[in-house]
């Protein structure tokens, strides 16, 4: 950004002195327009917030699936994919102190179920020792971002695994209480996550 601003300043000085030929002026004007467009996009971008909230999650039948009430509230940086897209989209309209109920369709939550994600795998290739039973869940690799699969059947020649998220295909209802909203710091935006009260990563 500093380099582009410096180039714009140099361009304006050269034009004022009339020291460049028509072709040079045309190139500089084109660069100036690109820089102006870039600045306009930055200035018009909505401010990103850090939002802290409590939630209670229910399925379409009203069964309790999860809640943060009585525990630690959830804090996220807008635009950092820290919560499901459909919930973040709705929460953008609310400020601290608001209490609301939001229903997020499956497609904007954990997606629709995909039958292609259910496959039979030989036992000897699974990274888990011991016996398997229906309902067991494990990660397919040691790294933190590896997919979690669920055992849906145990057969003589292999194990049937479902790589769909357990809530895939389910419309979700969130009862939400917003505790705090604040402008995200430059460091939080750069790092892509919320920092603690001290200004450092938790």
KADA-V129702 format. One record per pair of residues at least 12 apart in sequence whose C-alpha atoms are under 8 Angstrom apart, sorted by the first residue. I is the first residue (numbers start at 1). GAP is how many residues later the second one is. D is the distance in whole Angstrom. If there is no record, write none. Layout:
i;gap;d
I;GAP;D
I;GAP;D
This chain:
i;gap;d
4;31;7
5;30;8
8;23;8
8;24;6
8;27;8
11;17;6
47;136;7
47;137;8
48;29;7
48;30;6
48;31;7
48;135;6
48;136;6
48;141;8
49;28;6
49;29;6
49;132;6
49;133;5
49;134;4
49;135;5
50;25;7
50;26;6
50;27;5
50;28;6
50;131;6
50;132;5
50;133;6
50;134;5
50;144;7
51;24;5
51;25;6
51;26;7
51;27;8
51;127;7
51;128;8
51;129;6
51;130;5
51;131;7
52;21;6
52;22;5
52;23;4
52;24;7
52;126;6
52;127;5
52;128;5
52;129;6
53;20;6
53;21;5
53;22;7
53;123;7
53;124;6
53;125;4
53;126;5
53;127;7
54;13;8
54;14;6
54;15;6
54;19;5
54;20;6
54;122;6
54;123;5
54;124;7
54;125;7
55;12;6
55;13;6
55;14;7
55;119;6
55;120;5
55;121;5
55;122;6
56;12;7
56;13;7
56;118;6
56;119;5
56;120;7
57;115;7
57;116;6
57;117;5
57;118;7
58;114;6
58;115;5
58;116;7
59;111;7
59;112;7
59;113;5
59;114;6
60;110;8
60;111;6
60;112;7
60;113;7
75;119;7
76;117;7
76;118;6
77;107;7
77;111;8
77;112;8
77;115;7
77;116;6
77;117;6
80;112;6
80;113;7
82;111;8
84;24;7
84;25;6
84;26;7
85;23;6
85;24;7
86;18;6
86;19;8
86;22;5
86;23;6
87;15;7
87;17;6
87;22;8
90;12;7
94;84;8
95;83;7
95;85;8
95;86;6
96;82;5
96;83;5
96;84;5
96;85;5
97;80;7
97;81;5
97;82;6
97;83;7
98;79;6
98;80;5
98;81;8
99;76;8
99;77;6
99;78;4
99;79;6
100;75;6
100;76;5
100;77;7
101;72;7
101;73;6
101;74;4
101;75;6
102;71;6
102;72;5
102;73;7
102;74;8
103;68;7
103;69;6
103;70;4
103;71;6
104;67;6
104;68;5
104;69;6
104;70;8
105;65;7
105;66;4
105;67;6
106;62;7
106;63;5
106;64;5
106;65;5
106;66;7
107;62;7
109;59;8
109;62;7
109;63;7
110;55;7
110;57;6
110;58;5
110;59;7
110;60;8
111;57;5
111;58;6
112;56;5
112;57;4
112;58;8
113;51;6
113;55;5
113;56;5
114;50;7
117;45;6
117;46;5
117;47;6
118;42;7
118;43;6
118;44;4
118;45;6
118;46;8
119;41;6
119;42;5
119;43;7
120;38;6
120;39;5
120;40;4
120;41;6
121;37;5
121;38;5
121;39;6
121;40;7
122;35;6
122;36;4
122;37;6
123;34;8
123;35;5
123;36;6
126;14;8
127;13;7
127;14;7
132;19;8
132;22;7
133;18;7
133;20;8
133;21;7
134;16;8
134;17;5
134;18;5
134;19;6
134;20;7
135;15;6
135;16;5
135;17;6
136;14;6
136;15;5
137;12;6
137;13;4
137;14;6
138;12;7
147;16;7
148;15;6
148;17;8
149;12;6
149;13;5
149;14;4
149;15;7
149;16;8
150;12;5
150;13;7
